[in-house]
Every structure is written in structure tokens, then in C-alpha cells.
Amino acid sequence: MNEYGLDNDYFKKKLKKIVSDVKYFTPDEMIKALGDLVSVAQVQANDSEGALKKVSENIKRKKWEAVHRDNNNFKG
């Protein structure tokens, strides 16, 4: 998995297979093969966005908790 959430090993393996067999593909088969890769990338992108959103929400929550903890500890 690379730093962006893309399973680069999966894509290397699949692209290597596509390239090695490209002389036997019909246009429809190429569309299907590349379309499958697009579908996998979209799923991984959505998973990455979800993970990034959770991290962002956790950071915001921790900042909010820290501010409120500091305010509650302030006796003035």
C-alpha cells in the first residue's frame, strides 16, 4: 500500500499481466481490463478518503477536548 492508500503491488501485477498479453486483447477486452483497474482504484480512493476523514475528525475532537479541558481547569 502506498502513502495514498493505493495497493501499488496489486496494480503492478495486474498492469504487468495486461502489458504482457496486450497483443491478444480485443478492444472490448482492453476496456474491461482497464475498467476493472479503475473500479479497484475507486474503491481504494473511497477507503482512503474515509480513513483520512476519520483521522481529521479525531484530530478535531482531540483539539476540542483539549480546549475544554484547559477551560475547565482554569480557575481564574
LODREN-172361 format. One record per atom (N, C-alpha, C, O): atom name; x, y, z; residue in three letters; residue number from 0. Coordinates in steps of 0.05 Angstrom, whole numbers, plus 5000, padded with zeros to 4 digits. Example, Ala and Ser with C-alpha at 12.3 -4.5 7.8 and 13.67 -1.06 7.14 Angstrom:
{paba 'N'; {5264; 4886; 5156}; 'ALA'; 0};
{paba 'CA'; {5246; 4910; 5156}; 'ALA'; 0};
{paba 'C'; {5264; 4934; 5156}; 'ALA'; 0};
{paba 'O'; {5285; 4934; 5169}; 'ALA'; 0};
{paba 'N'; {5257; 4955; 5142}; 'SER'; 1};
{paba 'CA'; {5273; 4979; 5143}; 'SER'; 1};
{paba 'C'; {5258; 5001; 5157}; 'SER'; 1};
{paba 'O'; {5268; 5023; 5161}; 'SER'; 1};
% end
This chain:
{paba 'N'; {5017; 4977; 5000}; 'MET'; 0};
{paba 'CA'; {5000; 5000; 5000}; 'MET'; 0};
{paba 'C'; {5018; 5025; 5000}; 'MET'; 0};
{paba 'O'; {5037; 5027; 5016}; 'MET'; 0};
{paba 'N'; {5013; 5043; 4982}; 'ASN'; 1};
{paba 'CA'; {5029; 5067; 4982}; 'ASN'; 1};
{paba 'C'; {5017; 5088; 5001}; 'ASN'; 1};
{paba 'O'; {4997; 5083; 5014}; 'ASN'; 1};
{paba 'N'; {5030; 5111; 5003}; 'GLU'; 2};
{paba 'CA'; {5022; 5131; 5022}; 'GLU'; 2};
{paba 'C'; {4995; 5144; 5017}; 'GLU'; 2};
{paba 'O'; {4984; 5158; 5033}; 'GLU'; 2};
{paba 'N'; {4984; 5138; 4993}; 'TYR'; 3};
{paba 'CA'; {4958; 5149; 4986}; 'TYR'; 3};
{paba 'C'; {4935; 5129; 4988}; 'TYR'; 3};
{paba 'O'; {4912; 5135; 4982}; 'TYR'; 3};
{paba 'N'; {4942; 5105; 4998}; 'GLY'; 4};
{paba 'CA'; {4922; 5084; 5001}; 'GLY'; 4};
{paba 'C'; {4917; 5067; 4977}; 'GLY'; 4};
{paba 'O'; {4898; 5052; 4975}; 'GLY'; 4};
{paba 'N'; {4935; 5069; 4957}; 'LEU'; 5};
{paba 'CA'; {4933; 5053; 4933}; 'LEU'; 5};
{paba 'C'; {4950; 5027; 4936}; 'LEU'; 5};
{paba 'O'; {4974; 5029; 4943}; 'LEU'; 5};
{paba 'N'; {4938; 5005; 4930}; 'ASP'; 6};
{paba 'CA'; {4953; 4979; 4932}; 'ASP'; 6};
{paba 'C'; {4971; 4977; 4907}; 'ASP'; 6};
{paba 'O'; {4963; 4964; 4888}; 'ASP'; 6};
{paba 'N'; {4994; 4989; 4909}; 'ASN'; 7};
{paba 'CA'; {5012; 4990; 4886}; 'ASN'; 7};
{paba 'C'; {5021; 4963; 4876}; 'ASN'; 7};
{paba 'O'; {5025; 4959; 4852}; 'ASN'; 7};
{paba 'N'; {5025; 4944; 4895}; 'ASP'; 8};
{paba 'CA'; {5033; 4917; 4886}; 'ASP'; 8};
{paba 'C'; {5011; 4904; 4869}; 'ASP'; 8};
{paba 'O'; {5018; 4891; 4849}; 'ASP'; 8};
{paba 'N'; {4986; 4908; 4876}; 'TYR'; 9};
{paba 'CA'; {4964; 4897; 4861}; 'TYR'; 9};
{paba 'C'; {4965; 4908; 4832}; 'TYR'; 9};
{paba 'O'; {4963; 4893; 4813}; 'TYR'; 9};
{paba 'N'; {4968; 4935; 4830}; 'PHE'; 10};
{paba 'CA'; {4967; 4947; 4804}; 'PHE'; 10};
{paba 'C'; {4992; 4940; 4787}; 'PHE'; 10};
{paba 'O'; {4989; 4937; 4763}; 'PHE'; 10};
{paba 'N'; {5015; 4938; 4800}; 'LYS'; 11};
{paba 'CA'; {5039; 4929; 4785}; 'LYS'; 11};
{paba 'C'; {5034; 4902; 4773}; 'LYS'; 11};
{paba 'O'; {5040; 4897; 4749}; 'LYS'; 11};
{paba 'N'; {5024; 4884; 4789}; 'LYS'; 12};
{paba 'CA'; {5019; 4856; 4780}; 'LYS'; 12};
{paba 'C'; {4999; 4856; 4757}; 'LYS'; 12};
{paba 'O'; {5003; 4843; 4737}; 'LYS'; 12};
{paba 'N'; {4977; 4870; 4761}; 'LYS'; 13};
{paba 'CA'; {4956; 4870; 4740}; 'LYS'; 13};
{paba 'C'; {4965; 4883; 4715}; 'LYS'; 13};
{paba 'O'; {4959; 4874; 4693}; 'LYS'; 13};
{paba 'N'; {4978; 4906; 4717}; 'LEU'; 14};
{paba 'CA'; {4988; 4920; 4693}; 'LEU'; 14};
{paba 'C'; {5009; 4904; 4679}; 'LEU'; 14};
{paba 'O'; {5010; 4904; 4654}; 'LEU'; 14};
{paba 'N'; {5026; 4890; 4693}; 'LYS'; 15};
{paba 'CA'; {5046; 4873; 4680}; 'LYS'; 15};
{paba 'C'; {5033; 4852; 4664}; 'LYS'; 15};
{paba 'O'; {5041; 4846; 4641}; 'LYS'; 15};
{paba 'N'; {5012; 4840; 4675}; 'LYS'; 16};
{paba 'CA'; {4997; 4819; 4660}; 'LYS'; 16};
{paba 'C'; {4983; 4831; 4636}; 'LYS'; 16};
{paba 'O'; {4984; 4819; 4614}; 'LYS'; 16};
{paba 'N'; {4971; 4854; 4639}; 'ILE'; 17};
{paba 'CA'; {4957; 4867; 4616}; 'ILE'; 17};
{paba 'C'; {4978; 4872; 4594}; 'ILE'; 17};
{paba 'O'; {4973; 4866; 4570}; 'ILE'; 17};
{paba 'N'; {5000; 4884; 4601}; 'VAL'; 18};
{paba 'CA'; {5021; 4891; 4581}; 'VAL'; 18};
{paba 'C'; {5032; 4866; 4567}; 'VAL'; 18};
{paba 'O'; {5036; 4866; 4543}; 'VAL'; 18};
{paba 'N'; {5036; 4845; 4583}; 'SER'; 19};
{paba 'CA'; {5047; 4821; 4570}; 'SER'; 19};
{paba 'C'; {5027; 4807; 4551}; 'SER'; 19};
{paba 'O'; {5036; 4794; 4533}; 'SER'; 19};
{paba 'N'; {5001; 4811; 4556}; 'ASP'; 20};
{paba 'CA'; {4981; 4799; 4539}; 'ASP'; 20};
{paba 'C'; {4968; 4818; 4519}; 'ASP'; 20};
{paba 'O'; {4949; 4810; 4505}; 'ASP'; 20};
{paba 'N'; {4977; 4843; 4518}; 'VAL'; 21};
{paba 'CA'; {4963; 4863; 4502}; 'VAL'; 21};
{paba 'C'; {4960; 4855; 4473}; 'VAL'; 21};
{paba 'O'; {4940; 4863; 4461}; 'VAL'; 21};
{paba 'N'; {4978; 4841; 4462}; 'LYS'; 22};
{paba 'CA'; {4976; 4834; 4433}; 'LYS'; 22};
{paba 'C'; {4953; 4815; 4428}; 'LYS'; 22};
{paba 'O'; {4945; 4811; 4405}; 'LYS'; 22};
{paba 'N'; {4941; 4803; 4448}; 'TYR'; 23};
{paba 'CA'; {4919; 4784; 4445}; 'TYR'; 23};
{paba 'C'; {4892; 4797; 4452}; 'TYR'; 23};
{paba 'O'; {4871; 4784; 4449}; 'TYR'; 23};
{paba 'N'; {4892; 4822; 4462}; 'PHE'; 24};
{paba 'CA'; {4867; 4834; 4471}; 'PHE'; 24};
{paba 'C'; {4851; 4845; 4447}; 'PHE'; 24};
{paba 'O'; {4862; 4856; 4428}; 'PHE'; 24};
{paba 'N'; {4825; 4843; 4449}; 'THR'; 25};
{paba 'CA'; {4807; 4858; 4432}; 'THR'; 25};
{paba 'C'; {4803; 4885; 4446}; 'THR'; 25};
{paba 'O'; {4809; 4888; 4469}; 'THR'; 25};
{paba 'N'; {4793; 4904; 4431}; 'PRO'; 26};
{paba 'CA'; {4787; 4930; 4444}; 'PRO'; 26};
{paba 'C'; {4768; 4927; 4468}; 'PRO'; 26};
{paba 'O'; {4772; 4939; 4489}; 'PRO'; 26};
{paba 'N'; {4748; 4910; 4466}; 'ASP'; 27};
{paba 'CA'; {4729; 4905; 4488}; 'ASP'; 27};
{paba 'C'; {4743; 4893; 4512}; 'ASP'; 27};
{paba 'O'; {4737; 4900; 4535}; 'ASP'; 27};
{paba 'N'; {4762; 4874; 4507}; 'GLU'; 28};
{paba 'CA'; {4776; 4862; 4529}; 'GLU'; 28};
{paba 'C'; {4795; 4882; 4543}; 'GLU'; 28};
{paba 'O'; {4798; 4882; 4568}; 'GLU'; 28};
{paba 'N'; {4806; 4901; 4528}; 'MET'; 29};
{paba 'CA'; {4823; 4921; 4539}; 'MET'; 29};
{paba 'C'; {4806; 4940; 4556}; 'MET'; 29};
{paba 'O'; {4814; 4948; 4578}; 'MET'; 29};
{paba 'N'; {4783; 4948; 4546}; 'ILE'; 30};
{paba 'CA'; {4765; 4965; 4561}; 'ILE'; 30};
{paba 'C'; {4757; 4951; 4588}; 'ILE'; 30};
{paba 'O'; {4757; 4965; 4609}; 'ILE'; 30};
{paba 'N'; {4751; 4926; 4587}; 'LYS'; 31};
{paba 'CA'; {4744; 4911; 4611}; 'LYS'; 31};
{paba 'C'; {4768; 4910; 4631}; 'LYS'; 31};
{paba 'O'; {4764; 4915; 4654}; 'LYS'; 31};
{paba 'N'; {4792; 4903; 4621}; 'ALA'; 32};
{paba 'CA'; {4815; 4901; 4638}; 'ALA'; 32};
{paba 'C'; {4822; 4927; 4652}; 'ALA'; 32};
{paba 'O'; {4827; 4928; 4676}; 'ALA'; 32};
{paba 'N'; {4822; 4949; 4636}; 'LEU'; 33};
{paba 'CA'; {4828; 4975; 4647}; 'LEU'; 33};
{paba 'C'; {4805; 4985; 4665}; 'LEU'; 33};
{paba 'O'; {4809; 4999; 4685}; 'LEU'; 33};
{paba 'N'; {4781; 4979; 4657}; 'GLY'; 34};
{paba 'CA'; {4757; 4986; 4673}; 'GLY'; 34};
{paba 'C'; {4758; 4973; 4700}; 'GLY'; 34};
{paba 'O'; {4750; 4985; 4720}; 'GLY'; 34};
{paba 'N'; {4767; 4948; 4701}; 'ASP'; 35};
{paba 'CA'; {4769; 4934; 4727}; 'ASP'; 35};
{paba 'C'; {4789; 4948; 4745}; 'ASP'; 35};
{paba 'O'; {4785; 4951; 4769}; 'ASP'; 35};
{paba 'N'; {4811; 4957; 4733}; 'LEU'; 36};
{paba 'CA'; {4831; 4972; 4749}; 'LEU'; 36};
{paba 'C'; {4820; 4998; 4759}; 'LEU'; 36};
{paba 'O'; {4825; 5006; 4782}; 'LEU'; 36};
{paba 'N'; {4805; 5012; 4742}; 'VAL'; 37};
{paba 'CA'; {4792; 5037; 4751}; 'VAL'; 37};
{paba 'C'; {4773; 5031; 4774}; 'VAL'; 37};
{paba 'O'; {4773; 5047; 4794}; 'VAL'; 37};
{paba 'N'; {4758; 5010; 4773}; 'SER'; 38};
{paba 'CA'; {4739; 5003; 4794}; 'SER'; 38};
{paba 'C'; {4754; 4998; 4820}; 'SER'; 38};
{paba 'O'; {4745; 5008; 4842}; 'SER'; 38};
{paba 'N'; {4775; 4983; 4819}; 'VAL'; 39};
{paba 'CA'; {4791; 4978; 4843}; 'VAL'; 39};
{paba 'C'; {4803; 5004; 4855}; 'VAL'; 39};
{paba 'O'; {4802; 5008; 4879}; 'VAL'; 39};
{paba 'N'; {4813; 5021; 4837}; 'ALA'; 40};
{paba 'CA'; {4824; 5046; 4846}; 'ALA'; 40};
{paba 'C'; {4803; 5064; 4859}; 'ALA'; 40};
{paba 'O'; {4809; 5077; 4879}; 'ALA'; 40};
{paba 'N'; {4779; 5064; 4848}; 'GLN'; 41};
{paba 'CA'; {4757; 5079; 4860}; 'GLN'; 41};
{paba 'C'; {4750; 5070; 4888}; 'GLN'; 41};
{paba 'O'; {4746; 5086; 4906}; 'GLN'; 41};
{paba 'N'; {4749; 5043; 4891}; 'VAL'; 42};
{paba 'CA'; {4743; 5032; 4918}; 'VAL'; 42};
{paba 'C'; {4766; 5040; 4937}; 'VAL'; 42};
{paba 'O'; {4760; 5048; 4960}; 'VAL'; 42};
{paba 'N'; {4791; 5038; 4929}; 'GLN'; 43};
{paba 'CA'; {4813; 5045; 4946}; 'GLN'; 43};
{paba 'C'; {4813; 5075; 4952}; 'GLN'; 43};
{paba 'O'; {4820; 5083; 4974}; 'GLN'; 43};
{paba 'N'; {4805; 5091; 4933}; 'ALA'; 44};
{paba 'CA'; {4804; 5120; 4938}; 'ALA'; 44};
{paba 'C'; {4782; 5126; 4958}; 'ALA'; 44};
{paba 'O'; {4787; 5143; 4976}; 'ALA'; 44};
{paba 'N'; {4760; 5113; 4956}; 'ASN'; 45};
{paba 'CA'; {4738; 5118; 4976}; 'ASN'; 45};
{paba 'C'; {4747; 5108; 5003}; 'ASN'; 45};
{paba 'O'; {4741; 5122; 5023}; 'ASN'; 45};
{paba 'N'; {4761; 5086; 5005}; 'ASP'; 46};
{paba 'CA'; {4771; 5076; 5031}; 'ASP'; 46};
{paba 'C'; {4791; 5096; 5042}; 'ASP'; 46};
{paba 'O'; {4790; 5101; 5066}; 'ASP'; 46};
{paba 'N'; {4808; 5107; 5026}; 'SER'; 47};
{paba 'CA'; {4828; 5126; 5035}; 'SER'; 47};
{paba 'C'; {4815; 5152; 5044}; 'SER'; 47};
{paba 'O'; {4822; 5163; 5065}; 'SER'; 47};
{paba 'N'; {4795; 5161; 5030}; 'GLU'; 48};
{paba 'CA'; {4781; 5185; 5038}; 'GLU'; 48};
{paba 'C'; {4767; 5181; 5064}; 'GLU'; 48};
{paba 'O'; {4766; 5199; 5081}; 'GLU'; 48};
{paba 'N'; {4755; 5157; 5068}; 'GLY'; 49};
{paba 'CA'; {4742; 5151; 5093}; 'GLY'; 49};
{paba 'C'; {4762; 5150; 5116}; 'GLY'; 49};
{paba 'O'; {4756; 5160; 5138}; 'GLY'; 49};
{paba 'N'; {4785; 5139; 5112}; 'ALA'; 50};
{paba 'CA'; {4806; 5138; 5132}; 'ALA'; 50};
{paba 'C'; {4816; 5166; 5139}; 'ALA'; 50};
{paba 'O'; {4820; 5172; 5162}; 'ALA'; 50};
{paba 'N'; {4821; 5182; 5118}; 'LEU'; 51};
{paba 'CA'; {4830; 5209; 5123}; 'LEU'; 51};
{paba 'C'; {4809; 5226; 5137}; 'LEU'; 51};
{paba 'O'; {4816; 5242; 5155}; 'LEU'; 51};
{paba 'N'; {4784; 5221; 5131}; 'LYS'; 52};
{paba 'CA'; {4762; 5236; 5145}; 'LYS'; 52};
{paba 'C'; {4762; 5228; 5174}; 'LYS'; 52};
{paba 'O'; {4758; 5245; 5191}; 'LYS'; 52};
{paba 'N'; {4765; 5202; 5180}; 'LYS'; 53};
{paba 'CA'; {4766; 5193; 5208}; 'LYS'; 53};
{paba 'C'; {4789; 5206; 5223}; 'LYS'; 53};
{paba 'O'; {4786; 5214; 5246}; 'LYS'; 53};
{paba 'N'; {4813; 5207; 5211}; 'VAL'; 54};
{paba 'CA'; {4836; 5219; 5223}; 'VAL'; 54};
{paba 'C'; {4830; 5248; 5229}; 'VAL'; 54};
{paba 'O'; {4836; 5258; 5250}; 'VAL'; 54};
{paba 'N'; {4819; 5262; 5209}; 'SER'; 55};
{paba 'CA'; {4813; 5291; 5212}; 'SER'; 55};
{paba 'C'; {4793; 5295; 5234}; 'SER'; 55};
{paba 'O'; {4796; 5313; 5250}; 'SER'; 55};
{paba 'N'; {4772; 5278; 5236}; 'GLU'; 56};
{paba 'CA'; {4752; 5281; 5257}; 'GLU'; 56};
{paba 'C'; {4765; 5276; 5284}; 'GLU'; 56};
{paba 'O'; {4758; 5289; 5304}; 'GLU'; 56};
{paba 'N'; {4783; 5256; 5286}; 'ASN'; 57};
{paba 'CA'; {4796; 5250; 5312}; 'ASN'; 57};
{paba 'C'; {4813; 5274; 5321}; 'ASN'; 57};
{paba 'O'; {4814; 5281; 5344}; 'ASN'; 57};
{paba 'N'; {4827; 5286; 5302}; 'ILE'; 58};
{paba 'CA'; {4844; 5310; 5308}; 'ILE'; 58};
{paba 'C'; {4827; 5332; 5318}; 'ILE'; 58};
{paba 'O'; {4833; 5345; 5339}; 'ILE'; 58};
{paba 'N'; {4804; 5338; 5305}; 'LYS'; 59};
{paba 'CA'; {4786; 5359; 5313}; 'LYS'; 59};
{paba 'C'; {4775; 5353; 5341}; 'LYS'; 59};
{paba 'O'; {4773; 5371; 5358}; 'LYS'; 59};
{paba 'N'; {4767; 5328; 5346}; 'ARG'; 60};
{paba 'CA'; {4756; 5321; 5372}; 'ARG'; 60};
{paba 'C'; {4777; 5324; 5394}; 'ARG'; 60};
{paba 'O'; {4770; 5335; 5415}; 'ARG'; 60};
{paba 'N'; {4801; 5316; 5389}; 'LYS'; 61};
{paba 'CA'; {4822; 5319; 5409}; 'LYS'; 61};
{paba 'C'; {4828; 5348; 5415}; 'LYS'; 61};
{paba 'O'; {4833; 5356; 5438}; 'LYS'; 61};
{paba 'N'; {4828; 5365; 5394}; 'LYS'; 62};
{paba 'CA'; {4832; 5393; 5398}; 'LYS'; 62};
{paba 'C'; {4810; 5405; 5415}; 'LYS'; 62};
{paba 'O'; {4814; 5421; 5433}; 'LYS'; 62};
{paba 'N'; {4785; 5397; 5408}; 'TRP'; 63};
{paba 'CA'; {4762; 5407; 5423}; 'TRP'; 63};
{paba 'C'; {4764; 5398; 5452}; 'TRP'; 63};
{paba 'O'; {4759; 5414; 5471}; 'TRP'; 63};
{paba 'N'; {4771; 5373; 5457}; 'GLU'; 64};
{paba 'CA'; {4773; 5363; 5485}; 'GLU'; 64};
{paba 'C'; {4795; 5377; 5500}; 'GLU'; 64};
{paba 'O'; {4792; 5384; 5523}; 'GLU'; 64};
{paba 'N'; {4817; 5383; 5486}; 'ALA'; 65};
{paba 'CA'; {4839; 5397; 5499}; 'ALA'; 65};
{paba 'C'; {4831; 5425; 5507}; 'ALA'; 65};
{paba 'O'; {4837; 5434; 5529}; 'ALA'; 65};
{paba 'N'; {4817; 5439; 5490}; 'VAL'; 66};
{paba 'CA'; {4808; 5466; 5495}; 'VAL'; 66};
{paba 'C'; {4789; 5466; 5519}; 'VAL'; 66};
{paba 'O'; {4791; 5482; 5537}; 'VAL'; 66};
{paba 'N'; {4770; 5448; 5519}; 'HIS'; 67};
{paba 'CA'; {4750; 5446; 5541}; 'HIS'; 67};
{paba 'C'; {4763; 5437; 5567}; 'HIS'; 67};
{paba 'O'; {4755; 5445; 5588}; 'HIS'; 67};
{paba 'N'; {4782; 5419; 5565}; 'ARG'; 68};
{paba 'CA'; {4796; 5410; 5589}; 'ARG'; 68};
{paba 'C'; {4812; 5434; 5601}; 'ARG'; 68};
{paba 'O'; {4811; 5438; 5625}; 'ARG'; 68};
{paba 'N'; {4825; 5449; 5584}; 'ASP'; 69};
{paba 'CA'; {4840; 5472; 5593}; 'ASP'; 69};
{paba 'C'; {4821; 5493; 5605}; 'ASP'; 69};
{paba 'O'; {4828; 5505; 5625}; 'ASP'; 69};
{paba 'N'; {4798; 5498; 5593}; 'ASN'; 70};
{paba 'CA'; {4779; 5517; 5603}; 'ASN'; 70};
{paba 'C'; {4768; 5508; 5630}; 'ASN'; 70};
{paba 'O'; {4763; 5525; 5647}; 'ASN'; 70};
{paba 'N'; {4763; 5483; 5633}; 'ASN'; 71};
{paba 'CA'; {4752; 5472; 5658}; 'ASN'; 71};
{paba 'C'; {4773; 5473; 5681}; 'ASN'; 71};
{paba 'O'; {4766; 5476; 5704}; 'ASN'; 71};
{paba 'N'; {4799; 5472; 5673}; 'ASN'; 72};
{paba 'CA'; {4820; 5473; 5694}; 'ASN'; 72};
{paba 'C'; {4827; 5501; 5701}; 'ASN'; 72};
{paba 'O'; {4841; 5506; 5721}; 'ASN'; 72};
{paba 'N'; {4818; 5520; 5686}; 'PHE'; 73};
{paba 'CA'; {4825; 5548; 5691}; 'PHE'; 73};
{paba 'C'; {4806; 5558; 5713}; 'PHE'; 73};
{paba 'O'; {4782; 5557; 5711}; 'PHE'; 73};
{paba 'N'; {4818; 5567; 5735}; 'LYS'; 74};
{paba 'CA'; {4803; 5576; 5758}; 'LYS'; 74};
{paba 'C'; {4800; 5606; 5760}; 'LYS'; 74};
{paba 'O'; {4784; 5616; 5776}; 'LYS'; 74};
{paba 'N'; {4815; 5621; 5744}; 'GLY'; 75};
{paba 'CA'; {4813; 5650; 5742}; 'GLY'; 75};
{paba 'C'; {4819; 5663; 5767}; 'GLY'; 75};
{paba 'O'; {4818; 5687; 5769}; 'GLY'; 75};
% end
